[in-house]
Amino acid sequence: MEFSLGKAAEAVSVSTGYLSALFKKETGTNFVKYLTDVRMQKAMELLQQTDKRTYEIADAIGFDNTHYFSVSFKKYTGMSPSEFRNRQQGACGQDIDKEKHADHGEWAYMS
């Protein structure tokens, strides 16, 4: 399922520029970053809680290209999807590091 600012704007009958400005004003972040955050959080959840393959997770969160998903995931978390899954399975109960990732503001996962 593809989701974009354009589709959201069309669904509520406003221009993309207006929706983008309104979204930024109301949330403090831009639409693309918010969408990326939501997708990556869901990917992390799926990697932790399911045995789905990377291509299945990529598709489930809206990425048509598995390689692009893997690159994006690594940029977001600092780990590939398989490294993330292995680290989470090996951690057995260790929680996320409560330090925010400097580049993106998301939670950084540590071993």
C-alpha positions in Angstrom: 0.0 0.0 0.0 1.4 3.3 -1.1 0.9 6.3 1.2 2.1 9.8 0.4 1.5 13.4 1.2 -0.2 13.8 -2.1 -2.7 11.0 -1.4 -3.4 12.3 2.1 -4.0 15.8 0.7 -6.3 14.4 -2.0 -8.2 12.5 0.6 -9.0 15.6 2.6 -9.4 17.9 -0.5 -6.5 20.3 0.2 -3.3 21.1 -1.6 -0.1 19.3 -0.7 1.5 22.6 0.2 -1.2 23.5 2.6 -1.3 20.0 4.2 2.5 20.0 4.5 2.5 23.4 6.3 -0.4 22.4 8.5 1.2 19.1 9.4 4.5 20.7 10.3 2.7 23.4 12.4 0.6 20.9 14.3 3.2 18.1 14.8 6.5 20.0 14.8 7.9 17.6 12.2 7.5 17.2 8.4 5.3 14.6 6.9 8.0 12.5 5.3 10.0 12.2 8.6 6.8 11.3 10.5 5.9 8.7 7.9 9.4 7.3 8.0 9.3 7.2 11.8 6.0 5.3 11.8 7.2 2.8 9.2 10.5 2.1 10.9 8.9 1.7 14.3 6.5 -0.9 12.7 9.4 -2.6 11.0 11.3 -2.9 14.3 8.1 -4.3 15.9 7.7 -6.9 13.1 11.4 -7.8 13.3 11.1 -8.4 17.1 7.7 -10.1 17.2 7.5 -12.2 13.9 9.6 -14.5 11.8 8.7 -12.5 8.6 11.4 -12.2 6.1 12.8 -8.7 5.3 11.0 -8.5 1.9 7.7 -9.3 3.7 8.3 -6.6 6.3 9.4 -4.1 3.6 6.2 -4.7 1.7 4.0 -4.6 4.9 5.3 -1.1 5.8 5.0 0.4 2.3 8.4 -0.2 0.6 8.3 -1.6 -2.9 12.1 -2.1 -3.0 13.6 -4.4 -0.3 17.1 -3.1 -0.9 15.9 0.5 -0.4 14.1 -0.6 2.8 17.2 -2.2 4.1 19.3 0.9 3.4 16.7 3.1 5.0 16.4 0.9 8.0 20.2 0.9 8.5 20.3 4.7 8.2 17.5 4.9 10.8 18.8 2.4 13.4 22.5 2.0 12.6 21.9 -1.7 11.9 20.6 -3.8 9.0 17.2 -5.5 9.6 18.9 -8.9 10.2 21.5 -7.3 12.6 18.6 -5.7 14.4 16.7 -8.9 14.7 19.7 -10.9 15.8 20.7 -8.3 18.4 17.1 -8.2 19.8 16.9 -12.0 20.0 20.3 -12.1 21.6 19.5 -9.4 24.1 16.7 -11.4 25.6 14.9 -8.7 27.4 17.4 -5.8 27.2 15.5 -2.6 26.5 16.4 0.2 24.2 19.0 2.7 25.1 17.1 5.8 26.3 19.4 8.1 24.4 17.8 9.5 21.3 19.6 8.9 18.0 21.3 12.3 17.2 20.4 12.4 13.5 16.8 11.4 13.6 15.4 11.7 17.1 14.3 8.0 17.3 15.4 5.6 20.0 18.8 4.1 19.4 19.0 0.4 20.0 22.0 -0.9 21.7 23.4 -4.3 22.7 
